[in-house]
Amino acid sequence: MQTVVQRNSRGSLIGRHTVLLAFVLLLCASAAFSHWNRIETAPIQRAAGEQGALRLMTYNIRHGEGMDNQVHLSAIRTQIEQGNADFIALQEVDRYQWRTGLQDQAANLAKALRMNYTFAPAFRRGFSEYGIALISRFPIDNVRVYPLPGGKGQEPRTVLTAQIKLEERIVTIVTTHLGVARSERELQMPALVDILKSIGTPLIVMGDFNMPDSDNLMSDLHKLLYKIPLQLPQATVVNGGEIDHIFTSFAHESPAWLQYEQSSDHLPVLCQIKVLQ
């Protein structure tokens, strides 16, 4: 009996050493590959606009893979910097993935932009994660992550919510990335609407919905929020339609616009809204 106990203890010790070694190797590999997407830190200026206005951006970055099929996280940073937004909702974000040099993409972007951030993994494989993120010029509070239904045999989806304080007003920023298959979205849209109804503060909702605003699955969302329309009907994704949207609780006067680039297969969608009177 004593021999068995000693053997199990030794096996446990070896197991712990194996995990520690794997973690050290992960850190070393991350440092070795960091030159793939090195981005310099520089301050980003407050968004220009009238008093009480906020600039918003939603951007599916395709883990930083541009139309040249190369990963350039610095190009994503440049697009965000040029947009000069206060809140940036990101989709298809890698964290410790081999294909992107084991970087924490959301953390690296936020650090380079000198902004706050939060990340919500849609799925994990070992140390590696993949999901959505929010970058904010304002402090972020009360972060919550909601899993969405669907995703069996497909990519899991989530909703990320975070509160920000604008003077004495609390606003909840929401980002999501819905499924590609309609059968998934048929389950996910009602779940998203239920989440939004439960929040109880003014809302800003941004993300890749994988469907046009005219889809009847969007009808319940229209009952809750204002859609910020584009200046002209335009595709927000290569070889696709307008599937990236911004909705708010605040009435708007100005349309949204696109920022043309080739850093991803999606284009950044931006708008400016007036929150404080």
Buried (B, 14 or more C-beta within 10 A) or exposed (E): EEEEEEEEEEEEEEEEEEEEEEEEEBEEBBEEBEEBBEBEEEEBEEBEBEEEBBBBBBBBBBBBBBEEEEBBBBBBBBBBBEBBBBBBBBBBBBBBBEEBBBBBBBBBBBEBBEBBBBBBBBEEEEBBBBBBBBBBBBEBEEBBBBEBBBBEEEBBBBBBBBBBEBEEEEBBBBBBBBBBBEEBBEBBBEBBBEBBEEEEEBBBBBBBBBBBBEBEBBEBBEEEBBBBBBEEEBBBBEEEBBBBBBBBBBEBEEEBBBBEBEBBBBBBBBBBBBBEE
